[in-house]
Amino acid sequence: MTSNTASSTPGETRFTNEIDIKYSKTTLLSASNFIWQTFGQTSLVDRKDVQLVSMVVDDMDGVAYASNNKIHVSVRYIASLGFGLDK
């Protein structure tokens, strides 16, 4: 699940045009697989049972933070990144 609380900001526009939700989901899945492999959590019983992780695109200071299975990403940080974000 993804929500956007920062519509019409330069960072949100950049997120939509250069990163997008599909890439964010793919990256989250890759990161999860990396963590499971690194910590030897190869079966479901080894992992924390989380049914849903949400990503919120926020107009906030900082880069990102996670709380209660929600990842908050700063559009201000996205807007400040150099040009040409590669997927």
GIRABEL-V588613 format. One record per residue. N is the residue number from 1. RES is the residue in three letters. SS is DSSP state (H for helix, E for strand, - for the rest). PHI is phi in whole degrees, -180 to 180 (* if undefined). PSI is psi in degrees with one decimal (NA if undefined). Layout:
# GIRABEL-V588613
n:N res:RES ss:SS phi:PHI psi:PSI
n:N res:RES ss:SS phi:PHI psi:PSI
This chain:
# GIRABEL-V588613
n:1 res:MET ss:- phi:* psi:134.7
n:2 res:THR ss:E phi:-131 psi:138.4
n:3 res:SER ss:E phi:-133 psi:157.9
n:4 res:ASN ss:E phi:-129 psi:112.8
n:5 res:THR ss:- phi:-103 psi:10.6
n:6 res:ALA ss:- phi:-128 psi:40.0
n:7 res:SER ss:- phi:-64 psi:150.2
n:8 res:SER ss:- phi:68 psi:23.0
n:9 res:THR ss:- phi:-106 psi:157.3
n:10 res:PRO ss:H phi:-57 psi:-38.9
n:11 res:GLY ss:H phi:-67 psi:-37.6
n:12 res:GLU ss:H phi:-67 psi:-42.3
n:13 res:THR ss:H phi:-60 psi:-43.2
n:14 res:ARG ss:H phi:-66 psi:-41.3
n:15 res:PHE ss:H phi:-58 psi:-48.3
n:16 res:THR ss:H phi:-63 psi:-43.9
n:17 res:ASN ss:H phi:-83 psi:-31.2
n:18 res:GLU ss:H phi:-114 psi:-24.5
n:19 res:ILE ss:H phi:-110 psi:-60.7
n:20 res:ASP ss:H phi:68 psi:163.4
n:21 res:ILE ss:H phi:-67 psi:-41.3
n:22 res:LYS ss:H phi:-59 psi:-46.6
n:23 res:TYR ss:H phi:-65 psi:-37.9
n:24 res:SER ss:H phi:-62 psi:-43.4
n:25 res:LYS ss:H phi:-65 psi:-42.1
n:26 res:THR ss:H phi:-62 psi:-42.6
n:27 res:THR ss:H phi:-66 psi:-41.2
n:28 res:LEU ss:H phi:-63 psi:-42.1
n:29 res:LEU ss:H phi:-64 psi:-43.6
n:30 res:SER ss:H phi:-62 psi:-42.5
n:31 res:ALA ss:H phi:-65 psi:-40.8
n:32 res:SER ss:H phi:-62 psi:-46.9
n:33 res:ASN ss:H phi:-61 psi:-40.7
n:34 res:PHE ss:H phi:-61 psi:-46.6
n:35 res:ILE ss:H phi:-63 psi:-45.3
n:36 res:TRP ss:H phi:-61 psi:-41.5
n:37 res:GLN ss:H phi:-68 psi:-45.7
n:38 res:THR ss:H phi:-60 psi:-40.9
n:39 res:PHE ss:- phi:-99 psi:13.0
n:40 res:GLY ss:- phi:65 psi:30.9
n:41 res:GLN ss:- phi:-96 psi:67.6
n:42 res:THR ss:- phi:-84 psi:-13.9
n:43 res:SER ss:- phi:-120 psi:159.4
n:44 res:LEU ss:H phi:-60 psi:-33.3
n:45 res:VAL ss:H phi:-69 psi:-19.7
n:46 res:ASP ss:H phi:-80 psi:-15.8
n:47 res:ARG ss:- phi:-105 psi:153.4
n:48 res:LYS ss:- phi:-65 psi:135.1
n:49 res:ASP ss:- phi:-84 psi:95.9
n:50 res:VAL ss:- phi:-116 psi:117.8
n:51 res:GLN ss:- phi:-81 psi:-27.8
n:52 res:LEU ss:- phi:-150 psi:132.0
n:53 res:VAL ss:- phi:-118 psi:128.3
n:54 res:SER ss:E phi:-107 psi:148.0
n:55 res:MET ss:E phi:-120 psi:127.4
n:56 res:VAL ss:E phi:-116 psi:125.9
n:57 res:VAL ss:E phi:-93 psi:110.8
n:58 res:ASP ss:E phi:-116 psi:149.2
n:59 res:ASP ss:- phi:-89 psi:93.2
n:60 res:MET ss:- phi:-148 psi:164.1
n:61 res:ASP ss:- phi:-74 psi:165.6
n:62 res:GLY ss:- phi:86 psi:-163.3
n:63 res:VAL ss:- phi:-109 psi:-60.3
n:64 res:ALA ss:E phi:-168 psi:161.0
n:65 res:TYR ss:E phi:-154 psi:161.7
n:66 res:ALA ss:E phi:-126 psi:140.1
n:67 res:SER ss:E phi:-158 psi:133.5
n:68 res:ASN ss:- phi:52 psi:47.8
n:69 res:ASN ss:- phi:63 psi:23.9
n:70 res:LYS ss:E phi:-121 psi:132.7
n:71 res:ILE ss:E phi:-105 psi:119.7
n:72 res:HIS ss:E phi:-102 psi:125.7
n:73 res:VAL ss:E phi:-117 psi:134.8
n:74 res:SER ss:E phi:-85 psi:122.7
n:75 res:VAL ss:H phi:-72 psi:-23.2
n:76 res:ARG ss:H phi:-66 psi:-40.7
n:77 res:TYR ss:H phi:-67 psi:-44.5
n:78 res:ILE ss:H phi:-59 psi:-42.4
n:79 res:ALA ss:H phi:-65 psi:-28.3
n:80 res:SER ss:H phi:-84 psi:-10.3
n:81 res:LEU ss:- phi:-68 psi:152.9
n:82 res:GLY ss:- phi:-61 psi:165.9
n:83 res:PHE ss:- phi:-70 psi:160.2
n:84 res:GLY ss:- phi:73 psi:52.9
n:85 res:LEU ss:- phi:-63 psi:123.2
n:86 res:ASP ss:- phi:-96 psi:135.8
n:87 res:LYS ss:- phi:-92 psi:NA
